[in-house]
Each structure stands twice: as structure tokens, then as C-alpha cells.
Amino acid sequence: MDKMILTRMEYYGYHGVFEEERKLGQRFYVDLELEMDLSEAGRTDQLDTTINYAEIHEKVKEVVEKKSFQLIEALAE
């Protein structure tokens, strides 16, 4: 199993228990650890057999910036 770690991805979101947090927003830094089998990509050196970092970044951005959660635990899930 391979591990990919993306660190300190920065987003601006509107999360928190207090109304001010959800109204004003704040920066959120996300570390993401992915485990997957990338052996085919390693063997073949073919782009279509690996994961697209930009797509991962966009998916996380969509969750952090387009939704609102009271708890960081809920955001992380």
C-alpha cells in the first residue's frame, strides 16, 4: 500500500459554533493522508494510472469552502 500525504492545503471557510465564526470565516489548513495502491503507476509510468493532486485539492476545497459545519470533527468527516 502506498501513502500520499498532502500538507498545509489552505482554504477559507465558515465553520464554528459561534455565529461570528460562521459569518466572518477564517483560514483552515488541511493535512490529508491517503493510502492506496499505486503500484501500477510505478510500474507503467502512465499518468492515467495514478491520482490527480489537483482533483483532490478541488474536492477538499469544495467541502471546506462551500459547506458550513459547527464542529471541526464534522468538517473532517
FENJO-V542254 format. One record per helix or strand of 3 or more residues. SS is the DSSP state (@ for helix, = for strand). FROM is the first residue (numbers start at 1). LEN is the number of residues. Records with the same first field share a line. If there is no record, write none. Layout:
SS = FROM-LEN ; FROM-LEN
This chain:
= = 2-12 ; 26-11
@ = 19-6 ; 39-6 ; 47-3 ; 53-14 ; 72-5
